[in-house]
């Protein structure tokens, strides 16, 4: 499939299954990241780009803090917030992350 066909598939997913995860797989430099940005702009959505090759598993969990006598995980600042504009969370270079980082990221996807 070429990048324009991939964009059509992303448009379809956003219009029919907006909570569905999608994976674009291809060689570096073919336009996957730009396609995601373009689709988000067309849909009036934000984009959060996270490069898994630069992340550790704990980056997805946040840091612990004691709140009212119990431990809670503090959500990382770059994560989407309740009430924010609809956002595509683009997990870039997912295959370049460590196995543990990929596992942490997949927990979010699932």
Biopython code that builds the backbone (N, CA, C, O; Angstrom):
import numpy as np
from Bio.PDB.StructureBuilder import StructureBuilder

atoms = [
    (1, "UNK", "N", (0.858, -1.159, 0.000)),
    (1, "UNK", "CA", (0.000, 0.000, 0.000)),
    (1, "UNK", "C", (0.908, 1.226, 0.000)),
    (1, "UNK", "O", (1.939, 1.229, 0.673)),
    (2, "UNK", "N", (0.542, 2.260, -0.740)),
    (2, "UNK", "CA", (1.340, 3.483, -0.732)),
    (2, "UNK", "C", (0.833, 4.429, 0.359)),
    (2, "UNK", "O", (-0.178, 4.157, 1.007)),
    (3, "UNK", "N", (1.540, 5.530, 0.553)),
    (3, "UNK", "CA", (1.214, 6.424, 1.678)),
    (3, "UNK", "C", (-0.168, 7.064, 1.509)),
    (3, "UNK", "O", (-0.855, 7.292, 2.505)),
    (4, "UNK", "N", (-0.588, 7.358, 0.281)),
    (4, "UNK", "CA", (-1.923, 7.924, 0.077)),
    (4, "UNK", "C", (-3.013, 6.917, 0.424)),
    (4, "UNK", "O", (-4.045, 7.286, 0.983)),
    (5, "UNK", "N", (-2.789, 5.654, 0.096)),
    (5, "UNK", "CA", (-3.744, 4.621, 0.478)),
    (5, "UNK", "C", (-3.777, 4.457, 2.004)),
    (5, "UNK", "O", (-4.841, 4.248, 2.588)),
    (6, "UNK", "N", (-2.618, 4.551, 2.632)),
    (6, "UNK", "CA", (-2.555, 4.469, 4.092)),
    (6, "UNK", "C", (-3.342, 5.622, 4.721)),
    (6, "UNK", "O", (-4.045, 5.432, 5.713)),
    (7, "UNK", "N", (-3.220, 6.809, 4.141)),
    (7, "UNK", "CA", (-3.976, 7.953, 4.659)),
    (7, "UNK", "C", (-5.481, 7.719, 4.522)),
    (7, "UNK", "O", (-6.251, 8.083, 5.411)),
    (8, "UNK", "N", (-5.897, 7.115, 3.416)),
    (8, "UNK", "CA", (-7.319, 6.800, 3.248)),
    (8, "UNK", "C", (-7.794, 5.834, 4.322)),
    (8, "UNK", "O", (-8.893, 5.983, 4.857)),
    (9, "UNK", "N", (-6.970, 4.846, 4.637)),
    (9, "UNK", "CA", (-7.320, 3.883, 5.688)),
    (9, "UNK", "C", (-7.411, 4.595, 7.036)),
    (9, "UNK", "O", (-8.335, 4.340, 7.808)),
    (10, "UNK", "N", (-6.460, 5.484, 7.325)),
    (10, "UNK", "CA", (-6.513, 6.231, 8.588)),
    (10, "UNK", "C", (-7.771, 7.093, 8.670)),
    (10, "UNK", "O", (-8.406, 7.168, 9.722)),
    (11, "UNK", "N", (-8.127, 7.738, 7.569)),
    (11, "UNK", "CA", (-9.367, 8.542, 7.549)),
    (11, "UNK", "C", (-10.577, 7.661, 7.852)),
    (11, "UNK", "O", (-11.456, 8.038, 8.627)),
    (12, "UNK", "N", (-10.606, 6.495, 7.233)),
    (12, "UNK", "CA", (-11.721, 5.575, 7.455)),
    (12, "UNK", "C", (-11.787, 5.149, 8.923)),
    (12, "UNK", "O", (-12.860, 5.147, 9.527)),
    (13, "UNK", "N", (-10.646, 4.793, 9.483)),
    (13, "UNK", "CA", (-10.621, 4.375, 10.892)),
    (13, "UNK", "C", (-11.105, 5.503, 11.785)),
    (13, "UNK", "O", (-11.915, 5.274, 12.683)),
    (14, "UNK", "N", (-10.620, 6.727, 11.551)),
    (14, "UNK", "CA", (-11.049, 7.855, 12.385)),
    (14, "UNK", "C", (-12.549, 8.122, 12.271)),
    (14, "UNK", "O", (-13.186, 8.504, 13.253)),
    (15, "UNK", "N", (-13.114, 7.924, 11.087)),
    (15, "UNK", "CA", (-14.533, 8.233, 10.898)),
    (15, "UNK", "C", (-15.459, 7.125, 11.388)),
    (15, "UNK", "O", (-16.614, 7.392, 11.719)),
    (16, "UNK", "N", (-14.972, 5.888, 11.438)),
    (16, "UNK", "CA", (-15.846, 4.780, 11.814)),
    (16, "UNK", "C", (-15.505, 4.134, 13.155)),
    (16, "UNK", "O", (-16.382, 3.598, 13.832)),
    (17, "UNK", "N", (-14.224, 4.187, 13.535)),
    (17, "UNK", "CA", (-13.769, 3.541, 14.775)),
    (17, "UNK", "C", (-12.729, 4.436, 15.444)),
    (17, "UNK", "O", (-11.562, 4.052, 15.521)),
    (18, "UNK", "N", (-13.109, 5.605, 15.925)),
    (18, "UNK", "CA", (-12.110, 6.578, 16.392)),
    (18, "UNK", "C", (-11.249, 6.123, 17.564)),
    (18, "UNK", "O", (-10.191, 6.706, 17.799)),
    (19, "UNK", "N", (-11.664, 5.111, 18.300)),
    (19, "UNK", "CA", (-10.856, 4.619, 19.419)),
    (19, "UNK", "C", (-9.976, 3.436, 19.030)),
    (19, "UNK", "O", (-9.272, 2.882, 19.874)),
    (20, "UNK", "N", (-10.013, 3.049, 17.768)),
    (20, "UNK", "CA", (-9.251, 1.898, 17.290)),
    (20, "UNK", "C", (-7.797, 2.283, 17.047)),
    (20, "UNK", "O", (-7.517, 3.323, 16.451)),
    (21, "UNK", "N", (-6.883, 1.453, 17.505)),
    (21, "UNK", "CA", (-5.462, 1.669, 17.218)),
    (21, "UNK", "C", (-5.164, 1.203, 15.801)),
    (21, "UNK", "O", (-5.772, 0.256, 15.302)),
    (22, "UNK", "N", (-4.229, 1.876, 15.169)),
    (22, "UNK", "CA", (-3.784, 1.489, 13.828)),
    (22, "UNK", "C", (-2.267, 1.487, 13.814)),
    (22, "UNK", "O", (-1.630, 2.227, 14.563)),
    (23, "UNK", "N", (-1.694, 0.658, 12.966)),
    (23, "UNK", "CA", (-0.244, 0.615, 12.871)),
    (23, "UNK", "C", (0.181, 0.821, 11.429)),
    (23, "UNK", "O", (-0.273, 0.121, 10.524)),
    (24, "UNK", "N", (1.061, 1.793, 11.231)),
    (24, "UNK", "CA", (1.672, 2.014, 9.929)),
    (24, "UNK", "C", (3.072, 1.420, 9.990)),
    (24, "UNK", "O", (3.850, 1.745, 10.887)),
    (25, "UNK", "N", (3.386, 0.567, 9.057)),
    (25, "UNK", "CA", (4.678, -0.094, 9.060)),
    (25, "UNK", "C", (5.295, 0.118, 7.680)),
    (25, "UNK", "O", (4.684, -0.208, 6.662)),
    (26, "UNK", "N", (6.495, 0.658, 7.653)),
    (26, "UNK", "CA", (7.163, 0.867, 6.382)),
    (26, "UNK", "C", (8.573, 1.376, 6.579)),
    (26, "UNK", "O", (9.013, 1.620, 7.702)),
    (27, "UNK", "N", (9.266, 1.532, 5.482)),
    (27, "UNK", "CA", (10.642, 2.000, 5.526)),
    (27, "UNK", "C", (10.729, 3.424, 6.071)),
    (27, "UNK", "O", (9.765, 4.183, 5.968)),
    (28, "UNK", "N", (11.867, 3.793, 6.648)),
    (28, "UNK", "CA", (12.051, 5.172, 7.113)),
    (28, "UNK", "C", (11.968, 6.147, 5.927)),
    (28, "UNK", "O", (12.433, 5.852, 4.826)),
    (29, "UNK", "N", (11.372, 7.298, 6.181)),
    (29, "UNK", "CA", (11.369, 8.364, 5.186)),
    (29, "UNK", "C", (10.286, 8.294, 4.138)),
    (29, "UNK", "O", (10.321, 9.065, 3.179)),
    (30, "UNK", "N", (9.316, 7.393, 4.281)),
    (30, "UNK", "CA", (8.267, 7.299, 3.264)),
    (30, "UNK", "C", (7.078, 8.220, 3.543)),
    (30, "UNK", "O", (6.200, 8.374, 2.695)),
    (31, "UNK", "N", (7.047, 8.838, 4.740)),
    (31, "UNK", "CA", (5.996, 9.808, 5.032)),
    (31, "UNK", "C", (4.972, 9.382, 6.056)),
    (31, "UNK", "O", (3.908, 9.995, 6.147)),
    (32, "UNK", "N", (5.259, 8.353, 6.828)),
    (32, "UNK", "CA", (4.289, 7.880, 7.820)),
    (32, "UNK", "C", (3.973, 8.950, 8.854)),
    (32, "UNK", "O", (2.804, 9.205, 9.143)),
    (33, "UNK", "N", (5.004, 9.581, 9.414)),
    (33, "UNK", "CA", (4.783, 10.619, 10.443)),
    (33, "UNK", "C", (4.024, 11.803, 9.864)),
    (33, "UNK", "O", (3.105, 12.321, 10.497)),
    (34, "UNK", "N", (4.399, 12.228, 8.681)),
    (34, "UNK", "CA", (3.729, 13.361, 8.048)),
    (34, "UNK", "C", (2.281, 13.015, 7.708)),
    (34, "UNK", "O", (1.398, 13.866, 7.816)),
    (35, "UNK", "N", (2.038, 11.792, 7.304)),
    (35, "UNK", "CA", (0.667, 11.361, 7.016)),
    (35, "UNK", "C", (-0.201, 11.469, 8.261)),
    (35, "UNK", "O", (-1.333, 11.947, 8.193)),
    (36, "UNK", "N", (0.326, 11.027, 9.397)),
    (36, "UNK", "CA", (-0.429, 11.112, 10.652)),
    (36, "UNK", "C", (-0.717, 12.575, 10.995)),
    (36, "UNK", "O", (-1.832, 12.913, 11.392)),
    (37, "UNK", "N", (0.283, 13.437, 10.843)),
    (37, "UNK", "CA", (0.076, 14.872, 11.123)),
    (37, "UNK", "C", (-0.983, 15.466, 10.194)),
    (37, "UNK", "O", (-1.823, 16.250, 10.635)),
    (38, "UNK", "N", (-0.950, 15.100, 8.917)),
    (38, "UNK", "CA", (-1.916, 15.626, 7.964)),
    (38, "UNK", "C", (-3.331, 15.153, 8.281)),
    (38, "UNK", "O", (-4.273, 15.943, 8.230)),
    (39, "UNK", "N", (-3.485, 13.892, 8.601)),
    (39, "UNK", "CA", (-4.801, 13.348, 8.944)),
    (39, "UNK", "C", (-5.340, 14.026, 10.196)),
    (39, "UNK", "O", (-6.522, 14.364, 10.259)),
    (40, "UNK", "N", (-4.491, 14.227, 11.184)),
    (40, "UNK", "CA", (-4.923, 14.907, 12.411)),
    (40, "UNK", "C", (-5.363, 16.338, 12.100)),
    (40, "UNK", "O", (-6.397, 16.788, 12.595)),
    (41, "UNK", "N", (-4.599, 17.044, 11.298)),
    (41, "UNK", "CA", (-4.954, 18.428, 10.949)),
    (41, "UNK", "C", (-6.293, 18.469, 10.213)),
    (41, "UNK", "O", (-7.133, 19.322, 10.500)),
    (42, "UNK", "N", (-6.490, 17.562, 9.279)),
    (42, "UNK", "CA", (-7.761, 17.497, 8.548)),
    (42, "UNK", "C", (-8.937, 17.279, 9.481)),
    (42, "UNK", "O", (-10.017, 17.831, 9.270)),
    (43, "UNK", "N", (-8.729, 16.480, 10.503)),
    (43, "UNK", "CA", (-9.796, 16.135, 11.445)),
    (43, "UNK", "C", (-9.902, 17.130, 12.599)),
    (43, "UNK", "O", (-10.757, 16.972, 13.470)),
    (44, "UNK", "N", (-9.043, 18.157, 12.616)),
    (44, "UNK", "CA", (-9.063, 19.127, 13.718)),
    (44, "UNK", "C", (-8.593, 18.526, 15.032)),
    (44, "UNK", "O", (-9.051, 18.919, 16.105)),
    (45, "UNK", "N", (-7.693, 17.588, 14.942)),
    (45, "UNK", "CA", (-7.195, 16.893, 16.127)),
    (45, "UNK", "C", (-5.763, 17.302, 16.422)),
    (45, "UNK", "O", (-5.038, 17.759, 15.538)),
    (46, "UNK", "N", (-5.370, 17.134, 17.659)),
    (46, "UNK", "CA", (-3.982, 17.323, 18.043)),
    (46, "UNK", "C", (-3.200, 16.048, 17.792)),
    (46, "UNK", "O", (-3.782, 14.994, 17.535)),
    (47, "UNK", "N", (-1.887, 16.146, 17.865)),
    (47, "UNK", "CA", (-1.011, 14.979, 17.731)),
    (47, "UNK", "C", (0.012, 15.011, 18.854)),
    (47, "UNK", "O", (0.651, 16.037, 19.092)),
    (48, "UNK", "N", (0.163, 13.912, 19.529)),
    (48, "UNK", "CA", (1.252, 13.728, 20.483)),
    (48, "UNK", "C", (2.156, 12.672, 19.872)),
    (48, "UNK", "O", (1.738, 11.535, 19.655)),
    (49, "UNK", "N", (3.398, 13.054, 19.597)),
    (49, "UNK", "CA", (4.357, 12.108, 19.024)),
    (49, "UNK", "C", (5.295, 11.622, 20.121)),
    (49, "UNK", "O", (5.953, 12.419, 20.790)),
    (50, "UNK", "N", (5.348, 10.331, 20.294)),
    (50, "UNK", "CA", (6.224, 9.709, 21.276)),
    (50, "UNK", "C", (7.126, 8.737, 20.545)),
    (50, "UNK", "O", (6.643, 7.795, 19.916)),
    (51, "UNK", "N", (8.416, 8.951, 20.618)),
    (51, "UNK", "CA", (9.374, 8.057, 19.970)),
    (51, "UNK", "C", (9.820, 6.999, 20.976)),
    (51, "UNK", "O", (10.521, 7.297, 21.943)),
    (52, "UNK", "N", (9.406, 5.776, 20.734)),
    (52, "UNK", "CA", (9.708, 4.714, 21.680)),
    (52, "UNK", "C", (11.183, 4.417, 21.789)),
    (52, "UNK", "O", (11.633, 3.898, 22.811)),
    (53, "UNK", "N", (11.943, 4.732, 20.767)),
    (53, "UNK", "CA", (13.379, 4.489, 20.833)),
    (53, "UNK", "C", (14.052, 5.391, 21.865)),
    (53, "UNK", "O", (15.191, 5.142, 22.259)),
    (54, "UNK", "N", (13.353, 6.434, 22.302)),
    (54, "UNK", "CA", (13.911, 7.380, 23.275)),
    (54, "UNK", "C", (13.227, 7.283, 24.638)),
    (54, "UNK", "O", (13.416, 8.150, 25.491)),
    (55, "UNK", "N", (12.444, 6.243, 24.842)),
    (55, "UNK", "CA", (11.670, 6.101, 26.072)),
    (55, "UNK", "C", (12.127, 4.882, 26.867)),
    (55, "UNK", "O", (12.706, 3.941, 26.324)),
    (56, "UNK", "N", (11.854, 4.926, 28.153)),
    (56, "UNK", "CA", (12.032, 3.784, 29.039)),
    (56, "UNK", "C", (10.654, 3.336, 29.498)),
    (56, "UNK", "O", (9.713, 4.128, 29.439)),
    (57, "UNK", "N", (10.499, 2.103, 29.950)),
    (57, "UNK", "CA", (9.179, 1.641, 30.392)),
    (57, "UNK", "C", (8.546, 2.542, 31.456)),
    (57, "UNK", "O", (7.334, 2.757, 31.437)),
    (58, "UNK", "N", (9.349, 3.067, 32.378)),
    (58, "UNK", "CA", (8.791, 3.907, 33.442)),
    (58, "UNK", "C", (8.251, 5.232, 32.913)),
    (58, "UNK", "O", (7.450, 5.884, 33.583)),
    (59, "UNK", "N", (8.679, 5.637, 31.718)),
    (59, "UNK", "CA", (8.171, 6.883, 31.138)),
    (59, "UNK", "C", (6.681, 6.806, 30.852)),
    (59, "UNK", "O", (6.019, 7.840, 30.756)),
    (60, "UNK", "N", (6.142, 5.605, 30.715)),
    (60, "UNK", "CA", (4.715, 5.453, 30.451)),
    (60, "UNK", "C", (3.898, 5.345, 31.727)),
    (60, "UNK", "O", (2.684, 5.545, 31.705)),
    (61, "UNK", "N", (4.532, 5.041, 32.804)),
    (61, "UNK", "CA", (3.819, 4.875, 34.080)),
    (61, "UNK", "C", (3.767, 6.172, 34.869)),
    (61, "UNK", "O", (2.798, 6.417, 35.588)),
    (62, "UNK", "N", (4.789, 7.002, 34.748)),
    (62, "UNK", "CA", (4.881, 8.202, 35.564)),
    (62, "UNK", "C", (5.653, 7.909, 36.832)),
    (62, "UNK", "O", (6.154, 6.800, 37.020)),
    (63, "UNK", "N", (5.747, 8.883, 37.687)),
    (63, "UNK", "CA", (6.459, 8.692, 38.953)),
    (63, "UNK", "C", (5.446, 8.534, 40.080)),
    (63, "UNK", "O", (4.349, 9.089, 40.015)),
    (64, "UNK", "N", (5.809, 7.784, 41.106)),
    (64, "UNK", "CA", (4.873, 7.610, 42.216)),
    (64, "UNK", "C", (4.871, 8.830, 43.133)),
    (64, "UNK", "O", (5.880, 9.519, 43.285)),
    (65, "UNK", "N", (3.725, 9.075, 43.732)),
    (65, "UNK", "CA", (3.585, 10.138, 44.725)),
    (65, "UNK", "C", (2.587, 9.658, 45.774)),
    (65, "UNK", "O", (1.697, 8.861, 45.479)),
    (66, "UNK", "N", (2.744, 10.149, 46.994)),
    (66, "UNK", "CA", (1.805, 9.813, 48.059)),
    (66, "UNK", "C", (0.709, 10.871, 48.069)),
    (66, "UNK", "O", (0.971, 12.063, 48.228)),
    (67, "UNK", "N", (-0.526, 10.405, 47.894)),
    (67, "UNK", "CA", (-1.692, 11.283, 47.893)),
    (67, "UNK", "C", (-2.692, 10.712, 48.886)),
    (67, "UNK", "O", (-3.162, 9.586, 48.724)),
    (68, "UNK", "N", (-3.019, 11.492, 49.917)),
    (68, "UNK", "CA", (-3.952, 11.052, 50.956)),
    (68, "UNK", "C", (-3.548, 9.704, 51.554)),
    (68, "UNK", "O", (-4.401, 8.861, 51.831)),
    (69, "UNK", "N", (-2.256, 9.511, 51.750)),
    (69, "UNK", "CA", (-1.767, 8.314, 52.415)),
    (69, "UNK", "C", (-1.621, 7.086, 51.526)),
    (69, "UNK", "O", (-1.245, 6.020, 52.012)),
    (70, "UNK", "N", (-1.907, 7.213, 50.242)),
    (70, "UNK", "CA", (-1.724, 6.082, 49.337)),
    (70, "UNK", "C", (-0.834, 6.501, 48.157)),
    (70, "UNK", "O", (-0.714, 7.682, 47.831)),
    (71, "UNK", "N", (-0.228, 5.512, 47.545)),
    (71, "UNK", "CA", (0.637, 5.792, 46.399)),
    (71, "UNK", "C", (-0.199, 5.859, 45.131)),
    (71, "UNK", "O", (-1.008, 4.973, 44.853)),
    (72, "UNK", "N", (0.010, 6.920, 44.371)),
    (72, "UNK", "CA", (-0.630, 7.073, 43.064)),
    (72, "UNK", "C", (0.467, 7.362, 42.051)),
    (72, "UNK", "O", (1.505, 7.929, 42.389)),
    (73, "UNK", "N", (0.232, 6.976, 40.831)),
    (73, "UNK", "CA", (1.180, 7.259, 39.760)),
    (73, "UNK", "C", (0.795, 8.580, 39.123)),
    (73, "UNK", "O", (-0.349, 8.776, 38.714)),
    (74, "UNK", "N", (1.753, 9.477, 39.042)),
    (74, "UNK", "CA", (1.529, 10.793, 38.463)),
    (74, "UNK", "C", (1.692, 10.695, 36.944)),
    (74, "UNK", "O", (2.749, 10.300, 36.452)),
    (75, "UNK", "N", (0.660, 11.050, 36.221)),
    (75, "UNK", "CA", (0.664, 10.943, 34.767)),
    (75, "UNK", "C", (1.701, 11.883, 34.164)),
    (75, "UNK", "O", (1.772, 13.050, 34.549)),
    (76, "UNK", "N", (2.499, 11.395, 33.229)),
    (76, "UNK", "CA", (3.472, 12.270, 32.573)),
    (76, "UNK", "C", (2.790, 13.460, 31.887)),
    (76, "UNK", "O", (1.690, 13.326, 31.351)),
    (77, "UNK", "N", (3.445, 14.609, 31.908)),
    (77, "UNK", "CA", (2.865, 15.854, 31.413)),
    (77, "UNK", "C", (2.490, 15.790, 29.942)),
    (77, "UNK", "O", (1.529, 16.441, 29.531)),
    (78, "UNK", "N", (3.220, 15.022, 29.132)),
    (78, "UNK", "CA", (2.927, 15.006, 27.701)),
    (78, "UNK", "C", (1.759, 14.100, 27.321)),
    (78, "UNK", "O", (1.365, 14.071, 26.155)),
    (79, "UNK", "N", (1.202, 13.368, 28.265)),
    (79, "UNK", "CA", (0.065, 12.498, 27.982)),
    (79, "UNK", "C", (-1.191, 13.327, 27.771)),
    (79, "UNK", "O", (-1.309, 14.422, 28.322)),
    (80, "UNK", "N", (-2.143, 12.813, 26.972)),
    (80, "UNK", "CA", (-3.418, 13.534, 26.794)),
    (80, "UNK", "C", (-4.136, 13.683, 28.132)),
    (80, "UNK", "O", (-4.086, 12.792, 28.980)),
    (81, "UNK", "N", (-4.794, 14.802, 28.304)),
    (81, "UNK", "CA", (-5.518, 15.078, 29.547)),
    (81, "UNK", "C", (-7.027, 14.977, 29.325)),
    (81, "UNK", "O", (-7.522, 15.189, 28.218)),
    (82, "UNK", "N", (-7.726, 14.658, 30.368)),
    (82, "UNK", "CA", (-9.188, 14.641, 30.330)),
    (82, "UNK", "C", (-9.684, 16.001, 29.861)),
    (82, "UNK", "O", (-9.256, 17.033, 30.379)),
    (83, "UNK", "N", (-10.574, 16.008, 28.893)),
    (83, "UNK", "CA", (-11.151, 17.258, 28.408)),
    (83, "UNK", "C", (-10.339, 17.964, 27.334)),
    (83, "UNK", "O", (-10.763, 19.008, 26.838)),
    (84, "UNK", "N", (-9.183, 17.427, 26.960)),
    (84, "UNK", "CA", (-8.388, 18.068, 25.904)),
    (84, "UNK", "C", (-9.040, 17.788, 24.547)),
    (84, "UNK", "O", (-9.921, 16.936, 24.428)),
    (85, "UNK", "N", (-8.593, 18.515, 23.545)),
    (85, "UNK", "CA", (-9.136, 18.277, 22.211)),
    (85, "UNK", "C", (-8.845, 16.838, 21.802)),
    (85, "UNK", "O", (-7.882, 16.243, 22.286)),
    (86, "UNK", "N", (-9.666, 16.269, 20.918)),
    (86, "UNK", "CA", (-9.357, 14.921, 20.442)),
    (86, "UNK", "C", (-7.936, 14.878, 19.893)),
    (86, "UNK", "O", (-7.505, 15.784, 19.179)),
    (87, "UNK", "N", (-7.230, 13.834, 20.228)),
    (87, "UNK", "CA", (-5.803, 13.765, 19.933)),
    (87, "UNK", "C", (-5.418, 12.389, 19.416)),
    (87, "UNK", "O", (-5.893, 11.367, 19.911)),
    (88, "UNK", "N", (-4.554, 12.379, 18.417)),
    (88, "UNK", "CA", (-3.941, 11.128, 17.968)),
    (88, "UNK", "C", (-2.637, 10.983, 18.726)),
    (88, "UNK", "O", (-1.789, 11.875, 18.711)),
    (89, "UNK", "N", (-2.492, 9.865, 19.379)),
    (89, "UNK", "CA", (-1.240, 9.594, 20.069)),
    (89, "UNK", "C", (-0.426, 8.697, 19.156)),
    (89, "UNK", "O", (-0.743, 7.522, 18.975)),
    (90, "UNK", "N", (0.617, 9.259, 18.588)),
    (90, "UNK", "CA", (1.434, 8.589, 17.587)),
    (90, "UNK", "C", (2.670, 8.009, 18.251)),
    (90, "UNK", "O", (3.592, 8.738, 18.614)),
    (91, "UNK", "N", (2.682, 6.695, 18.407)),
    (91, "UNK", "CA", (3.823, 5.996, 18.994)),
    (91, "UNK", "C", (4.783, 5.659, 17.869)),
    (91, "UNK", "O", (4.669, 4.613, 17.231)),
    (92, "UNK", "N", (5.723, 6.549, 17.633)),
    (92, "UNK", "CA", (6.654, 6.418, 16.513)),
    (92, "UNK", "C", (7.825, 5.512, 16.894)),
    (92, "UNK", "O", (8.210, 5.431, 18.061)),
    (93, "UNK", "N", (8.374, 4.847, 15.907)),
    (93, "UNK", "CA", (9.527, 3.963, 16.097)),
    (93, "UNK", "C", (9.247, 2.890, 17.145)),
    (93, "UNK", "O", (10.118, 2.539, 17.940)),
    (94, "UNK", "N", (8.035, 2.381, 17.132)),
    (94, "UNK", "CA", (7.643, 1.407, 18.156)),
    (94, "UNK", "C", (8.528, 0.163, 18.100)),
    (94, "UNK", "O", (8.797, -0.453, 19.132)),
    (95, "UNK", "N", (8.980, -0.207, 16.907)),
    (95, "UNK", "CA", (9.816, -1.395, 16.787)),
    (95, "UNK", "C", (11.259, -1.141, 17.204)),
    (95, "UNK", "O", (12.050, -2.081, 17.283)),
    (96, "UNK", "N", (11.620, 0.126, 17.474)),
    (96, "UNK", "CA", (12.990, 0.467, 17.863)),
    (96, "UNK", "C", (13.141, 0.591, 19.383)),
    (96, "UNK", "O", (14.251, 0.784, 19.879)),
    (97, "UNK", "N", (12.053, 0.483, 20.110)),
    (97, "UNK", "CA", (12.127, 0.543, 21.563)),
    (97, "UNK", "C", (12.579, -0.794, 22.131)),
    (97, "UNK", "O", (12.544, -1.816, 21.446)),
    (98, "UNK", "N", (12.998, -0.774, 23.375)),
    (98, "UNK", "CA", (13.353, -2.038, 24.032)),
    (98, "UNK", "C", (12.092, -2.887, 24.184)),
    (98, "UNK", "O", (10.975, -2.379, 24.080)),
    (99, "UNK", "N", (12.279, -4.168, 24.427)),
    (99, "UNK", "CA", (11.117, -5.050, 24.607)),
    (99, "UNK", "C", (10.244, -4.571, 25.755)),
    (99, "UNK", "O", (9.017, -4.583, 25.655)),
    (100, "UNK", "N", (10.867, -4.153, 26.832)),
    (100, "UNK", "CA", (10.101, -3.682, 27.992)),
    (100, "UNK", "C", (9.339, -2.397, 27.658)),
    (100, "UNK", "O", (8.201, -2.222, 28.094)),
    (101, "UNK", "N", (9.956, -1.507, 26.894)),
    (101, "UNK", "CA", (9.282, -0.268, 26.501)),
    (101, "UNK", "C", (8.112, -0.577, 25.566)),
    (101, "UNK", "O", (7.032, -0.002, 25.703)),
    (102, "UNK", "N", (8.334, -1.482, 24.622)),
    (102, "UNK", "CA", (7.238, -1.879, 23.730)),
    (102, "UNK", "C", (6.087, -2.476, 24.519)),
    (102, "UNK", "O", (4.927, -2.197, 24.216)),
    (103, "UNK", "N", (6.380, -3.290, 25.524)),
    (103, "UNK", "CA", (5.334, -3.893, 26.338)),
    (103, "UNK", "C", (4.545, -2.822, 27.095)),
    (103, "UNK", "O", (3.320, -2.903, 27.189)),
    (104, "UNK", "N", (5.237, -1.831, 27.630)),
    (104, "UNK", "CA", (4.563, -0.737, 28.341)),
    (104, "UNK", "C", (3.672, 0.045, 27.385)),
    (104, "UNK", "O", (2.540, 0.387, 27.727)),
    (105, "UNK", "N", (4.179, 0.329, 26.194)),
    (105, "UNK", "CA", (3.403, 1.078, 25.202)),
    (105, "UNK", "C", (2.173, 0.275, 24.774)),
    (105, "UNK", "O", (1.097, 0.844, 24.592)),
    (106, "UNK", "N", (2.322, -1.025, 24.616)),
    (106, "UNK", "CA", (1.193, -1.848, 24.182)),
    (106, "UNK", "C", (0.091, -1.899, 25.231)),
    (106, "UNK", "O", (-1.079, -2.062, 24.886)),
    (107, "UNK", "N", (0.447, -1.762, 26.507)),
    (107, "UNK", "CA", (-0.587, -1.691, 27.545)),
    (107, "UNK", "C", (-1.484, -0.481, 27.315)),
    (107, "UNK", "O", (-2.691, -0.547, 27.546)),
    (108, "UNK", "N", (-0.897, 0.621, 26.860)),
    (108, "UNK", "CA", (-1.690, 1.813, 26.571)),
    (108, "UNK", "C", (-2.563, 1.604, 25.347)),
    (108, "UNK", "O", (-3.723, 2.014, 25.322)),
    (109, "UNK", "N", (-1.995, 0.962, 24.329)),
    (109, "UNK", "CA", (-2.746, 0.732, 23.103)),
    (109, "UNK", "C", (-3.942, -0.177, 23.367)),
    (109, "UNK", "O", (-5.039, 0.059, 22.861)),
    (110, "UNK", "N", (-3.718, -1.209, 24.160)),
    (110, "UNK", "CA", (-4.799, -2.152, 24.429)),
    (110, "UNK", "C", (-5.805, -1.581, 25.408)),
    (110, "UNK", "O", (-6.783, -2.247, 25.747)),
]
sb = StructureBuilder()
sb.init_structure("model")
sb.init_model(0)
sb.init_chain("A")
sb.init_seg("    ")
for serial, (resi, resn, name, xyz) in enumerate(atoms, 1):
    if name == "N":
        sb.init_residue(resn, " ", resi, " ")
    sb.init_atom(name, np.array(xyz, "f"), 0.0, 1.0, " ", f" {name:<3s}", serial, name[0])
structure = sb.get_structure()
